[in-house]
Amino acid sequence: MNLARMSSRRIGLFTLHVGPETYGIPGDRAFGVFRLGRVTPAPLAPPALLGFSLVRGRILATISLARRLDPAARAPAEGSPGVAVEHGGDRFGLVADGIEGVEYFEPEDAVAAPADADPARLALCAGAYRRGDGIVAELDVGALLRLPVPRVEPALVRMS
């Protein structure tokens, strides 16, 4: 968690949730919301990469946040909400269980990660903020995009 980057200005996060957990994408990275429609699967893709979707005339690689957090999670249903995100000039769709909207946090709302937090999930987070009686984990967009690549065994080819 990067608590060192905190300054005196407010932090805007586009909030979404997977199950009971709330996550946030930096507000300047989110550029739209959508409902999951038809997805064209990507062969040999990791479970988190659902495939490619057409969203407002753009083809987006579509990632399941639930499966990014837990590869064994169920696939999102058609109609699930998603947020279109930009990172490093690339655009992709991030599908969640629900979308809340933009929330602003003060630097003093920053909290340290719980001692019992899953290290794999912590690697996907850039920080966390107190909200009421809960926590909003800020997602590290770059880390989300570093999908594990499945190992593919080379096919045996018979030369004659």
N, C-alpha and C positions, 0 to 999 in steps of 0.2 A: 504494500500500500504506500502510495507516495504522498505522505502528509507534508513533505517539505515544499511542495509546489503551492501551498496555500498562501494567499495574499489577503489584502484588505477588501477585495471585491467579491461580490456574490457569485456563486457557481450555479449555472443553469443546467439542469439535467432533464432530458426527456425520459419520463419514467414508464416502466412496463413491468409486468410481473410474470413469473413462472411459478405456478402453485401459490403458496403463501409468501414467497420471497419477492422483494421489490428490487429492481435494478434500474440504473440510469445510464443513458448515453449522453455524452456532452451535447448540449443543445445546438451547438454550431455544426455538428456532424449529421444531425437528422434533417431530412428535407421533405418528408412526406409520410403519410400512413396509407396502408392498403389492406385489403382482405386477401388471404391466400386463395388463389384460383388454381388453375391447371398448372402442374409442375412437370417439366420435362426432366426425367432423371439423368444424372451424370454417372456414366459407367465407372465402377470401381471407386466411387467417392466414399469418403468416411461418412458415418451415420448422420453427423450434424449437417452435412451439405445435402439438402433435399433435392437440389437440381436447379433448374433455371425457370424463372417466371417472367411473364410479360406484365410489366407494371407501368401504366400510363405511357405506353409506346416505347419503353426501354426494357431490354432484357437484363434481368438482375440475377446474379447467383443468389440463391435463397438458402439461408441458414436457419436451422431450428435452435433457438436459445436453449430450450429444454435439453436437446440432445448434445449441445455443445457443453453444457454443464454436467450431463450424465448420458453417455453414449447408449445406455440401455433404456432411456426414456422413450415413451411412445411417440410416434410421429404426429405432428399437428394435423388436425382435421381441416378439410377445405372450409374456407370462410374464417379461419383463425386470423387474428389481427397481426399486422406486421408494420415495421417502420423501415423506411428507405434511408440508408445511411451512406455517407461518403467518407472515404479514407484514402489519402494519398492519390487522389484522382480517380479512384475506382469507386463504383457504387454497387451496393448489394442490399438485399432484403433480409431483415432479421425478424423472424416470426416468434411470437410469444403467446402466452395464454390470455393476456389482456394488456391494454395500453391505457395509461392514466392521463398523461399530458406533461407539460413542462412545470417543473418545480424549481424554486431557487433556494439555495442554502448559503448560510453565512460561513465564513472560514471557521468560526468557533463551533459549528455543528459537526466538524470532522471528528471521527472517532477511530480508534485503533481496531484492528481486526480482532474478533474474539479468539481466545487462545485455542479453542477447540475447532476452529474453522478448517475446512478441507483444503489442503495445500493446492490441489488441482484447481479449485474454484478461486482461491486467492490469486493464482497466477493470471487469472482473467480479469482481475479488478485493479483499478488505479486508485481507489480510495473508498471511504464509506462515510455516510452522514447520518446523524440522528434525526429522526422524524417522528414526532409524537412518542409513542412507546416502542417504535421499531427502528430499523436501519434501512437505508437505501445504499446499496453497493454500486459504486460507479464502475462501469465496465471499461476495460482498456480495449478500445476498438481494434488496435493493431494485434493484440493478443488473441482476440476473437477470430481474426482472419487467419491466424497461423494454425490451420487445421492439420491434425495428424494425417499423414499420407499412408494409406494401407500398403503393406508389402505385397507385391505381386510376384509370384514365382514364374520364372520364364518357362514358356511352353517348350516341350521337347519337339524338335523338328527333325524329321527323318530326311536325310539327304540321300538321294539316289542318283 
